[in-house]
Amino acid sequence: MNIPPVHPALVHLPIAFVLLSVVADVCARRTKPEPRRAMFRTVGFWSLAAGLAGGALTIAAGYFDLNRASLTHETAQLATLHLTLGWFLAVGLLVLTAWRWLIWHRGQMTIPIGYLTAAFLVLALTLFQGWYGSEMVYSYGAGVSAAGQGTESPDAAQGRLAAFRSLFETGIGGAESPGGTNQMQRTE
């Protein structure tokens, strides 16, 4: 039985829930009437919890898909960095959810600025991780057969991740930037 990739179908929900949580918590901080403030605090907490749960499912699906994909060496290196960033994001979401639970449990009426700052950092990492994953798909063909039907040349598209990877690895020990596309094996 040939199952299509699962990770792309799940990844959008955790991103949306983390974004909703941050927006709701900002609204809870800025809203004056208590019934509205309580509603925003409730939405902020539960959407963050849903983002964490969805993120766990997304990670599992990512490993499932990765183990079935036939990636080139360069694309596999990009996927490894995506996995590493994903685990940093997962830890960040776990810490943020625990912190948010403490705020909820203590019955604080105002969301602290320190928490909101951390939430914006986790949101930024969430959005970056989503961008990075989509660049792997659209620029390198990770998990799909590259068809050469994009809006730009493969070299131009691959330049964005190559630049980031080069910047990232320069601080770690420096390696050559990747190139090429995914070569997916067909099974019939």
ABEGO torsion letter per residue (X at the ends): XBBBBAAAAAAAAAAAAAAAAAAAAAAAAABABAAAAAAAAAAAAAAAAAAAAAAAAAAAAAAAAAAABBBBAAAAAAAAAAAAAAAAAAAAAAAAAAAAAAAAAAGBABBBAAAAAAAAAAAAAAAAAAAAAAAAAAAAGBGBBBAGABABBAAAAAAAAAAAAAAAAAAAGEBBBBBEBBBBBBBX
